[in-house]
Amino acid sequence: MNIKRLILEGENVSLDFKKTISNTEKIAKTLVAFANNRGGKLLIGVADDGVIKGVKSEDEEKFMITRAAHSFCKPAIEPKFEEVYVDDKIVLVVDIPKSDLKPHYALDENKKWWVYFRVKDKSVLASKIIVDVLKESNNDNGQLISYTEYQKKLLTYLEEHGRITLKDYSKLIKSAHKKAQKIIVGLILTGVLLPHISEKEEYFTAADVK
């Protein structure tokens, strides 16, 4: 594994750097965010700016991560470890596979369970819509695309405005959030819509819009 090449990619949706593991709750948040998306790798012993510091005790780091994965994540996550020597330093590579048991929850400092999702280089709190998408994505039944009047209104709106929020869509179809949310979840699962989430907002675009 070429660690330096990985580092050059920078932190992204499937790669995160950690100088060291000091907080079990924080690392659990990152683990579930990877598992709930496409999986990812943690490089332990690498600073946020990409400088290789190395780990002082790989056994201690493994213990902390395994504890987080088993006791602070539900369902539990099974990380895989690899020790890589780079410039006489050890980088601990932690591989988190994409999960078939989504959604995974992380336990926070207040003993509450939350779902996190990886967006670009951040692990963000998942909205109710994303949680529903994660739950439904475990079903292998497939989704039949048959557009209703409500769905057609949404697609027409996106052609004109480019993006829409749940609140705007509820107003558009003059319906409760719950019904609007269900329609949006279905369209995300069929690949028609793309969710865009951050710590500040959530909106949706047509999947063919870059």
C-alpha positions as CSV (number, residue, x, y, z in Angstrom):
1,M,0.0,0.0,0.0
2,N,1.4,3.4,-1.0
3,I,0.6,5.6,2.0
4,K,2.2,8.7,0.6
5,R,0.1,8.4,-2.5
6,L,-3.0,8.1,-0.4
7,I,-2.0,11.1,1.7
8,L,-1.7,13.2,-1.5
9,E,-5.4,12.5,-2.2
10,G,-6.2,14.4,1.0
11,E,-9.0,13.6,3.4
12,N,-12.2,12.8,1.5
13,V,-15.4,10.8,1.6
14,S,-13.5,7.5,2.1
15,L,-10.2,8.7,3.7
16,D,-9.5,10.3,7.1
17,F,-6.3,11.2,8.9
18,K,-5.8,10.9,12.7
19,K,-2.6,11.8,14.5
20,T,-3.6,9.7,17.4
21,I,-6.8,8.2,18.9
22,S,-7.7,10.0,22.1
23,N,-11.5,10.0,22.2
24,T,-13.6,6.8,21.8
25,E,-16.8,8.7,21.0
26,K,-15.2,10.8,18.3
27,I,-13.7,7.9,16.6
28,A,-17.0,5.9,16.8
29,K,-18.6,8.8,14.9
30,T,-16.1,8.5,12.1
31,L,-16.4,4.7,12.0
32,V,-20.2,4.7,11.5
33,A,-20.0,7.6,9.0
34,F,-17.7,5.4,6.8
35,A,-19.8,2.2,7.3
36,N,-23.0,4.1,6.5
37,N,-21.6,5.4,3.2
38,R,-19.1,3.5,1.0
39,G,-16.6,2.4,3.6
40,G,-13.2,4.0,4.1
41,K,-9.8,4.1,5.5
42,L,-8.4,5.8,8.6
43,L,-4.7,6.5,8.6
44,I,-3.5,6.7,12.2
45,G,-0.2,8.5,12.8
46,V,-0.9,11.1,10.1
47,A,-1.7,14.7,11.0
48,D,-4.5,16.7,9.4
49,D,-2.0,18.4,7.2
50,G,-0.8,15.1,5.8
51,V,2.5,15.0,7.8
52,I,3.5,11.5,8.8
53,K,4.0,11.4,12.6
54,G,3.8,7.7,13.1
55,V,2.1,5.9,16.1
56,K,3.8,5.4,19.4
57,S,1.9,2.2,20.3
58,E,-0.1,0.5,17.5
59,D,-1.5,-2.0,20.1
60,E,-3.0,0.9,22.1
61,E,-4.5,2.5,19.0
62,K,-5.9,-0.9,17.9
63,F,-7.4,-1.4,21.4
64,M,-9.1,2.1,21.3
65,I,-10.5,1.6,17.8
66,T,-11.7,-1.9,18.5
67,R,-13.4,-0.8,21.7
68,A,-15.1,2.1,19.8
69,A,-16.2,-0.2,17.0
70,H,-17.7,-2.9,19.3
71,S,-19.0,-0.9,22.3
72,F,-19.7,2.6,20.9
73,C,-21.2,1.5,17.5
74,K,-24.4,-0.4,16.9
75,P,-24.6,-2.6,15.1
76,A,-20.9,-3.3,15.9
77,I,-18.3,-2.7,13.2
78,E,-15.4,-5.0,12.4
79,P,-12.4,-2.9,11.4
80,K,-9.3,-4.5,9.7
81,F,-5.8,-3.3,10.6
82,E,-2.6,-3.1,8.7
83,E,0.7,-1.7,9.9
84,V,2.7,0.1,7.2
85,Y,6.3,1.4,7.7
86,V,6.9,4.8,6.1
87,D,10.2,6.6,6.6
88,D,11.0,4.5,9.6
89,K,7.6,5.3,11.2
90,I,4.5,3.1,11.6
91,V,1.2,4.2,10.1
92,L,-1.7,2.2,11.3
93,V,-4.2,1.7,8.4
94,V,-7.8,1.0,9.6
95,D,-10.1,-0.3,6.9
96,I,-13.9,0.1,7.5
97,P,-15.9,-1.8,5.0
98,K,-19.2,-0.6,3.5
99,S,-21.9,-2.1,5.6
100,D,-25.0,-4.2,4.8
101,L,-26.4,-3.6,8.3
102,K,-27.1,0.2,7.9
103,P,-27.8,2.4,9.6
104,H,-25.0,2.3,12.2
105,Y,-25.4,4.5,15.3
106,A,-22.6,6.0,17.4
107,L,-22.8,6.7,21.1
108,D,-22.0,10.2,22.1
109,E,-20.7,11.7,25.4
110,N,-24.3,12.1,26.6
111,K,-25.0,8.4,26.1
112,K,-27.3,9.1,23.1
113,W,-27.1,7.2,19.8
114,W,-26.9,9.1,16.6
115,V,-26.4,8.2,12.9
116,Y,-23.6,9.8,11.0
117,F,-22.9,9.9,7.3
118,R,-19.7,10.7,5.4
119,V,-19.9,13.8,3.2
120,K,-16.7,14.9,1.5
121,D,-14.1,15.0,4.3
122,K,-16.6,15.4,7.2
123,S,-18.7,13.0,9.3
124,V,-22.0,14.8,9.6
125,L,-25.2,14.0,11.5
126,A,-27.6,12.2,9.2
127,S,-31.0,13.7,8.7
128,K,-34.2,11.6,9.0
129,I,-34.3,11.3,5.2
130,I,-30.8,9.9,5.1
131,V,-31.6,7.5,7.9
132,D,-34.6,6.3,6.0
133,V,-32.6,5.9,2.8
134,L,-30.0,3.8,4.8
135,K,-32.7,1.6,6.2
136,E,-34.4,1.1,2.8
137,S,-31.1,0.5,1.0
138,N,-30.7,-2.9,2.8
139,N,-33.7,-4.2,1.0
140,D,-32.9,-6.0,-2.3
141,N,-36.4,-5.7,-3.7
142,G,-35.5,-2.9,-6.1
143,Q,-37.5,0.2,-6.8
144,L,-40.0,0.5,-9.6
145,I,-40.0,3.9,-11.2
146,S,-43.5,5.1,-11.9
147,Y,-43.9,8.8,-11.6
148,T,-46.9,10.1,-9.7
149,E,-48.2,13.7,-10.0
150,Y,-46.3,14.6,-6.9
151,Q,-43.0,13.3,-8.3
152,K,-43.5,15.0,-11.6
153,K,-44.0,18.3,-9.8
154,L,-40.7,17.8,-8.0
155,L,-38.8,17.0,-11.2
156,T,-40.4,20.0,-13.0
157,Y,-39.4,22.2,-10.1
158,L,-35.8,21.0,-10.2
159,E,-35.6,21.7,-14.0
160,E,-36.5,25.3,-13.2
161,H,-34.7,25.9,-9.9
162,G,-31.9,23.3,-9.8
163,R,-32.4,22.3,-6.1
164,I,-35.1,21.9,-3.5
165,T,-35.4,21.4,0.3
166,L,-37.9,19.2,2.1
167,K,-39.7,22.3,3.4
168,D,-40.0,23.7,-0.2
169,Y,-41.2,20.4,-1.5
170,S,-43.9,20.1,1.2
171,K,-45.1,23.6,0.2
172,L,-45.0,22.7,-3.5
173,I,-47.3,19.6,-3.1
174,K,-49.3,21.1,-0.2
175,S,-48.6,18.1,1.9
176,A,-47.2,17.1,5.3
177,H,-43.4,16.7,5.7
178,K,-43.8,13.0,6.3
179,K,-45.4,12.4,2.9
180,A,-42.9,14.6,1.1
181,Q,-40.1,12.9,2.9
182,K,-41.3,9.4,1.8
183,I,-41.4,10.5,-1.9
184,I,-37.9,12.0,-1.6
185,V,-36.5,8.8,0.0
186,G,-38.0,6.7,-2.9
187,L,-36.4,9.0,-5.5
188,I,-33.0,8.9,-3.8
189,L,-33.2,5.0,-3.7
190,T,-34.0,4.8,-7.4
191,G,-31.1,7.1,-8.3
192,V,-33.3,10.0,-9.5
193,L,-32.3,12.4,-6.7
194,L,-29.1,13.2,-5.0
195,P,-29.0,14.4,-1.4
196,H,-26.6,17.2,-0.4
197,I,-26.1,17.5,3.3
198,S,-23.9,19.6,5.6
199,E,-23.9,20.7,9.2
200,K,-26.0,23.7,8.1
201,E,-28.4,22.5,5.4
202,E,-29.9,19.7,3.4
203,Y,-31.2,19.9,-0.2
204,F,-31.7,17.7,-3.2
205,T,-30.9,17.9,-6.9
206,A,-31.6,15.7,-9.9
207,A,-29.0,13.0,-10.2
208,D,-28.0,14.0,-13.7
209,V,-27.0,17.4,-12.6
210,K,-23.2,17.7,-11.7
